Amino acid sequence: MNSDPIKIAGGAQCLASPEHETDREFVLEQIRKSIRLHGTSLVILMLHSDCGAYGGLVGGFGDNARVEAQHHEQELRDAAEFLQKAIPGIDVQAYFIDFEGIWAIELNQQLAAAPAGQ
């Protein structure tokens, strides 16, 4: 199986809440190219705690890890929904990474796993 990692500051933010619409279009074109060239069928979206693109944990979320995790979960859901509408049939997985672990976001359910102790 081939993979085409696309690493962008802010991760899934470029699909969920891009600073510029051109950011979103660039990533979509990269994914479409991967599909054409390599038959890609799965996109993995990620966001991590204390991300500078969101202002960091302190600046963006008032040092509240729970608020940050909830925000990033929604961003991942929004990014996945946008991606699935833009590229019908693509499978999407989403993950939030913090200092305690990696949390899978259940995209077809309202509430996903929350970091323990948050």
Secondary structure as GFF3:
##gff-version 3
##sequence-region A 1 118
A	DSSP	alpha_helix	13	16	.	.	.	ID=ss1
A	DSSP	alpha_helix	21	38	.	.	.	ID=ss2
A	DSSP	beta_strand	42	48	.	.	.	ID=ss3
A	DSSP	three_ten_helix	52	54	.	.	.	ID=ss4
A	DSSP	alpha_helix	56	61	.	.	.	ID=ss5
A	DSSP	alpha_helix	65	86	.	.	.	ID=ss6
A	DSSP	beta_strand	91	98	.	.	.	ID=ss7
A	DSSP	beta_strand	101	105	.	.	.	ID=ss8
###
